[in-house]
Amino acid sequence: MKNRLYFDVSRNDTATKKELFEKIKDEKNTIGYYNLPDQDISSLLAYAASFDDDIEYIVVLGIGGSSLGAKAIYEFLKPRNGNKRKLVFFESTDPVSISYIIAQIDISKSHFLVISKSGTTIETIAVFKYIYSLQSDPGYYTFITDKDSPLEKFARGINAKVFHIPSNVGGRFSALSAVGLLPLALCGIDIKALLSGAGQIKESFFHDGYIRDILLDKALFYAKHHAVYHINCIFAYSETLKYFCEWYVQLWGESLGKKQRHSSFNVGLTPVGLIGPKDQHSFLQLLMEGTRDKSATFIKIEDFKDPLIIPDISLQHLESLDVINNIEFHKLINMQCDATFEALKIQEGIPLDEISIQAVDEHSIGELVYYYELLTSLVGRLIDVDTYDQPSVELGKTILKDKLEKLKGL
């Protein structure tokens, strides 16, 4: 991964950067996601290898952090991987969506992963109850949850397989835990390479590598200017990164939109996920000429490993566009990225940076996931919020539970 910053970085922040780094080093001893690249995955690999080849669908029942990480990685790799099995997600209580997904799969050739950190996520359990009413054989299910959660107790009661989420790993930081790794491994994705990519970013950050100063500088800029540039856009130039953008939106929004720990102020940074070149024809105008309250990170892929070429043909009345003839599509999309980036650089007051990842492969997406998790933790520290809780989300769950109890007359 390469990351270049195109905004002014203060050279007077050495002491602040050192203090921030030391705080993150200390945090690494209590927050579990930092150490996921080094975990033992032998049990996950052995379990995945034990699955019968007749299983065609791995079906995830989960929402938010229980599904978005695996989905982001799977969808990024899907065009290149020729996956062993299809990964399907139930992420909503929308009845139309549930019925549609059920119609697309063969339950007899499916295995269901029921994922809930607390073990009591209403959306997940609601969908599970419906699926379970159609197929109650425990052999069709694997459960991923906190140790001793109500969901684990249910799973043990029916003698189903259970994997645990580490207690110090929050849901939106769990993509590199069993939450993400098991469904990916079951689809034939190389989870060793995924963790290797994450591990490379970890090594570079914690052992004085190139990425440390980049991340510290970027986090400091975001934090210092969060009241002005409070909207942070990812402009990713590959359709494969569509669901990575969705994962980023949850990670950034739920982690950083908080009341400060040592004041009564509400703060936050609003994430926006964009896909180029499509969103050049929608959001770019606002970014370029709208209110100067947005920063943008461009993500490009250096080698798509796809030789697709625009044919050398001329079309009547469109001869002026023969300039694209014989150009590889991967060159065209990166030229579009570069041209848009350069157009924005000409404008004043738009902080920009550019991330280049090597390829559409496990190592590259592992790097990107861990990079953004680190960046989120750094910014959270600097704007003085608890990066790892979500009190307002929990309030909504409590209100929903009260409504359900009133409906039932409890």
C-alpha positions in Angstrom: 0.0 0.0 0.0 1.1 3.5 -0.8 -0.5 6.6 0.7 0.3 10.2 -0.2 -1.1 13.2 1.6 -1.8 16.4 -0.3 -2.6 18.8 2.6 -0.5 20.8 4.9 0.9 18.8 7.8 2.2 20.7 10.7 5.8 20.0 11.5 5.3 21.3 15.1 3.3 18.3 16.2 6.2 15.9 17.0 5.3 15.8 20.7 1.6 15.3 20.1 2.4 12.5 17.6 4.7 10.8 20.1 2.1 11.0 22.9 -0.6 9.7 20.6 1.5 6.8 19.5 2.2 5.9 23.1 -1.5 5.9 23.9 -2.3 3.6 21.0 0.5 1.3 22.1 -1.1 1.1 25.5 -4.5 0.7 24.1 -3.2 -2.3 22.1 -3.0 -4.2 25.4 -6.7 -4.0 26.1 -8.4 -3.5 22.7 -8.4 -6.8 20.9 -8.6 -6.0 17.2 -5.0 -4.7 17.2 -3.7 -8.2 17.6 -6.0 -10.1 15.3 -3.3 -10.3 12.5 -1.3 -12.6 14.8 -4.1 -15.0 15.9 -4.0 -18.7 15.5 -6.5 -19.6 12.7 -5.8 -23.4 12.6 -9.2 -24.3 14.1 -11.0 -22.1 11.5 -9.1 -23.6 8.7 -9.7 -27.2 9.9 -13.4 -26.5 10.3 -13.6 -25.0 6.8 -11.8 -28.0 5.4 -14.3 -30.4 7.0 -17.2 -29.1 5.0 -18.8 -31.3 2.4 -18.4 -30.2 -1.2 -22.2 -30.5 -1.6 -22.6 -27.2 0.3 -23.0 -24.5 -2.3 -24.2 -21.5 -0.1 -22.7 -20.0 3.0 -25.5 -17.9 4.5 -24.6 -15.2 7.0 -27.4 -14.1 9.4 -26.0 -10.9 10.9 -26.2 -7.2 10.8 -23.8 -4.3 11.0 -20.4 -5.4 12.3 -21.5 -9.0 12.1 -21.8 -8.9 8.3 -20.3 -5.8 6.7 -16.6 -6.8 7.1 -17.0 -10.2 5.5 -19.2 -8.7 2.8 -16.7 -6.0 2.0 -13.8 -8.5 1.6 -15.9 -11.1 -0.2 -17.3 -8.6 -2.7 -13.8 -7.1 -3.3 -12.4 -10.5 -4.1 -15.4 -12.1 -5.9 -14.6 -11.1 -9.5 -11.1 -12.5 -9.2 -11.4 -15.5 -6.9 -13.8 -18.0 -8.5 -15.0 -18.7 -5.0 -15.6 -22.3 -3.9 -19.1 -21.3 -2.5 -21.4 -18.4 -2.8 -21.7 -16.1 0.3 -25.2 -14.8 1.0 -26.2 -12.2 3.6 -29.4 -11.7 5.5 -29.0 -8.2 7.0 -32.5 -6.9 7.3 -35.9 -7.6 8.6 -37.4 -6.4 5.3 -39.9 -9.2 4.4 -39.5 -8.6 0.7 -35.7 -9.0 1.0 -36.0 -12.1 3.2 -38.4 -13.8 0.7 -36.2 -12.9 -2.2 -33.0 -14.3 -0.7 -34.8 -17.5 0.4 -35.9 -18.0 -3.2 -32.3 -17.6 -4.5 -30.8 -20.3 -2.4 -31.3 -24.1 -2.0 -31.6 -24.6 1.8 -30.6 -28.3 1.4 -27.2 -27.1 0.0 -26.7 -24.2 2.5 -24.9 -23.8 5.8 -26.0 -20.9 8.0 -23.7 -18.8 10.1 -25.7 -17.0 12.9 -23.5 -14.1 14.1 -24.3 -11.8 17.0 -21.8 -10.5 19.5 -24.3 -10.0 22.3 -26.3 -13.0 21.2 -29.5 -11.1 21.4 -29.6 -8.9 18.3 -33.3 -8.7 17.5 -32.9 -8.5 13.7 -30.6 -11.5 13.5 -32.6 -13.7 15.9 -35.8 -12.7 14.0 -34.4 -14.0 10.7 -32.9 -17.0 12.4 -36.2 -18.0 13.9 -37.7 -17.9 10.4 -34.9 -20.0 8.8 -35.0 -22.4 11.8 -38.7 -22.9 11.2 -37.8 -24.1 7.7 -34.8 -26.2 8.7 -34.2 -27.2 12.3 -31.4 -29.7 11.9 -28.5 -28.3 14.0 -26.0 -29.6 11.5 -27.0 -26.7 9.2 -25.9 -24.1 11.6 -22.7 -22.6 13.1 -22.9 -19.8 15.7 -20.4 -17.0 16.2 -21.0 -15.0 19.4 -19.5 -13.9 22.7 -18.6 -16.6 25.2 -21.5 -17.5 27.4 -24.0 -15.3 25.5 -27.7 -16.4 25.3 -27.0 -17.4 21.7 -24.2 -19.7 22.7 -26.4 -21.3 25.4 -29.0 -22.0 22.7 -26.4 -23.4 20.4 -24.9 -25.7 23.0 -28.5 -26.9 23.8 -28.9 -28.2 20.3 -25.3 -29.4 20.0 -24.3 -27.0 17.3 -20.8 -25.7 16.6 -19.8 -22.4 18.2 -17.0 -20.0 17.6 -16.3 -17.1 19.9 -15.7 -13.4 19.3 -13.0 -12.1 21.6 -14.6 -10.1 24.4 -12.3 -7.1 23.7 -13.1 -7.0 20.0 -16.1 -4.8 19.1 -18.5 -5.7 16.3 -17.4 -3.1 13.8 -13.7 -4.0 14.4 -14.4 -7.8 14.0 -13.8 -8.3 10.3 -10.5 -10.1 11.0 -11.9 -12.3 13.7 -14.0 -15.4 13.3 -16.9 -13.1 12.3 -15.2 -12.4 9.0 -12.6 -15.1 8.7 -14.9 -18.2 8.9 -17.4 -17.2 6.2 -14.5 -16.2 4.0 -12.6 -19.4 4.6 -15.7 -21.5 3.8 -15.8 -19.7 0.4 -12.2 -20.6 -0.3 -10.7 -17.2 0.4 -7.1 -17.3 1.6 -7.5 -15.9 5.1 -3.7 -16.4 5.8 -2.9 -13.8 3.1 -5.7 -11.6 4.4 -4.1 -11.5 7.9 -0.6 -11.1 6.3 -1.7 -7.9 4.7 -3.2 -6.6 7.9 0.0 -7.7 9.7 2.2 -5.7 7.3 0.3 -2.5 8.2 0.5 -3.4 11.9 4.2 -4.0 11.7 4.8 -0.8 9.8 2.8 1.3 12.3 4.1 -0.2 15.5 7.7 -0.7 14.5 8.5 2.7 13.0 7.7 1.9 9.4 6.5 4.2 6.6 2.9 3.9 7.5 3.3 5.3 11.1 3.9 8.9 10.2 1.3 8.8 7.4 -1.4 7.7 9.8 -0.4 10.0 12.6 -0.2 13.0 10.2 -3.6 12.1 8.6 -5.3 11.6 12.0 -3.9 14.8 13.4 -5.2 16.8 10.4 -8.6 15.3 10.6 -8.8 15.9 14.3 -7.5 19.5 14.2 -9.9 20.4 11.4 -12.9 18.2 12.4 -15.2 21.2 12.9 -14.4 22.5 9.4 -13.8 19.3 7.3 -16.4 17.2 9.1 -17.3 15.2 6.0 -14.8 12.6 4.9 -15.3 11.0 1.5 -13.7 7.9 0.1 -13.6 8.0 -3.7 -12.7 4.4 -4.6 -11.9 3.7 -8.3 -13.2 0.1 -8.5 -16.6 -1.4 -8.3 -15.1 -4.1 -6.2 -14.7 -1.6 -3.3 -18.4 -0.7 -3.2 -19.0 -2.8 0.0 -15.7 -1.7 1.5 -17.2 1.8 1.4 -20.2 0.6 3.3 -18.0 -1.0 5.9 -16.1 2.2 6.2 -19.3 4.2 6.7 -20.2 2.1 9.7 -16.7 2.0 11.2 -16.2 5.8 10.9 -19.7 6.9 11.8 -20.4 4.6 14.7 -16.9 5.0 16.2 -16.5 8.8 15.9 -20.0 10.3 16.2 -20.1 10.8 20.0 -20.3 13.1 22.9 -16.8 13.9 24.0 -15.5 12.1 27.1 -14.4 15.2 28.9 -16.9 17.8 27.8 -20.6 18.1 26.9 -19.9 18.7 23.2 -21.2 16.4 20.5 -18.6 15.8 17.8 -18.3 13.6 14.8 -17.0 13.0 11.3 -19.5 12.1 8.6 -18.3 9.3 6.2 -19.3 9.2 2.6 -18.5 6.3 0.3 -18.2 7.0 -3.4 -17.3 4.8 -6.4 -15.5 6.2 -9.4 -15.9 6.8 -12.3 -19.7 6.5 -11.6 -19.9 9.2 -8.9 -17.9 11.6 -11.1 -21.3 12.1 -12.6 -23.1 12.8 -9.3 -21.2 13.8 -6.2 -18.1 15.3 -7.8 -19.8 18.5 -8.6 -20.7 19.1 -5.0 -17.2 18.1 -3.9 -15.6 20.4 -6.3 -17.7 23.6 -6.0 -19.8 23.0 -2.9 -19.2 24.1 0.7 -15.6 23.5 1.8 -16.5 21.1 4.5 -15.3 17.9 2.9 -12.0 16.0 2.5 -11.5 13.2 0.0 -9.4 10.1 -0.1 -8.9 8.5 -3.5 -8.3 4.7 -3.6 -7.0 3.1 -6.7 -5.7 -0.3 -7.7 -2.3 -0.5 -9.4 -2.8 -3.8 -11.2 -6.2 -5.1 -12.0 -4.7 -8.1 -13.6 -7.2 -8.0 -16.4 -6.1 -7.4 -20.0 -9.5 -6.2 -21.3 -8.9 -3.6 -24.1 -11.1 -1.1 -25.8 -11.5 -2.3 -29.4 -9.8 -0.4 -32.3 -13.0 0.5 -34.1 -14.3 3.8 -35.2 -18.0 4.7 -34.9 -19.7 7.2 -37.2 -20.2 10.6 -35.6 -18.1 9.5 -32.7 -14.7 9.7 -34.4 -13.4 12.2 -31.8 -13.5 9.4 -29.2 -11.1 7.1 -31.2 -8.5 8.5 -28.8 -9.6 5.6 -26.4 -9.0 2.9 -28.9 -6.5 0.2 -27.9 -6.4 1.4 -24.3 -6.7 -1.2 -21.6 -9.7 -0.6 -19.3 -7.5 -0.8 -16.2 -5.4 2.1 -17.6 -8.5 4.1 -18.5 -10.1 3.8 -15.0 -6.8 4.9 -13.3 -6.5 7.8 -15.7 -10.0 8.8 -14.8 -9.0 8.6 -11.2 -5.9 10.7 -11.8 -7.7 13.3 -13.8 -10.4 13.8 -11.2 -7.8 14.0 -8.5 -5.8 16.6 -10.4 -8.9 18.6 -11.1 -9.7 18.7 -7.3 -6.1 19.6 -6.5 -6.5 22.8 -8.6 -9.4 23.9 -6.3 -8.6 25.6 -3.0 -9.7 24.2 0.4 -10.2 20.5 -0.4 -7.9 18.3 1.6 -6.9 15.3 -0.5 -4.9 12.1 -0.2 -4.4 9.1 -2.4 -4.1 5.4 -1.5 -2.8 2.9 -4.0 -3.2 -0.8 -3.3 -1.4 -3.4 -5.3 -4.1 -5.7 -6.6 -7.5 -7.3 -6.2 -6.2 -9.9 -3.7 -6.4 -10.9 -0.1 -3.2 -9.2 1.0 -4.3 -5.8 -0.4 -7.7 -5.8 1.2 -6.2 -7.0 4.5 -3.9 -3.9 4.4 -6.8 -1.6 3.7 -9.1 -2.9 6.5 -6.4 -2.7 9.1 -5.3 0.7 7.9 -8.8 2.2 8.4 -9.2 0.5 11.7 -6.0 2.1 12.9 -7.0 5.5 11.5 -10.3 5.3 13.2 -8.7 4.6 16.6 -6.2 7.5 16.2 -8.8 10.0 15.3 -11.1 8.8 18.1 -8.3 9.4 20.6 -7.6 12.9 19.3 -11.2 14.1 19.3 -11.7 12.7 22.8 -14.4 10.1 22.2 -14.8 6.5 23.2 -14.1 4.9 19.8 -15.4 1.5 20.9 -18.9 2.1 22.4 -22.2 3.0 20.7 -24.5 4.2 23.5 -27.1 5.8 21.2 -27.4 2.6 19.2 -28.0 0.7 22.4 -30.7 3.2 23.4 -32.5 2.5 20.1 -32.4 -1.2 20.9 -33.8 -0.6 24.4 -36.7 1.5 23.0 -37.5 -1.2 20.4 -37.6 -3.9 23.1 -40.0 -1.7 25.1 -42.2 -1.3 22.0 -42.2 -5.1 21.4 -43.1 -5.8 25.0 -46.0 -3.3 24.9 -47.2 -4.9 21.6 -47.3 -8.3 23.4 -48.9 -6.9 26.5 -45.9 -7.8 28.7 
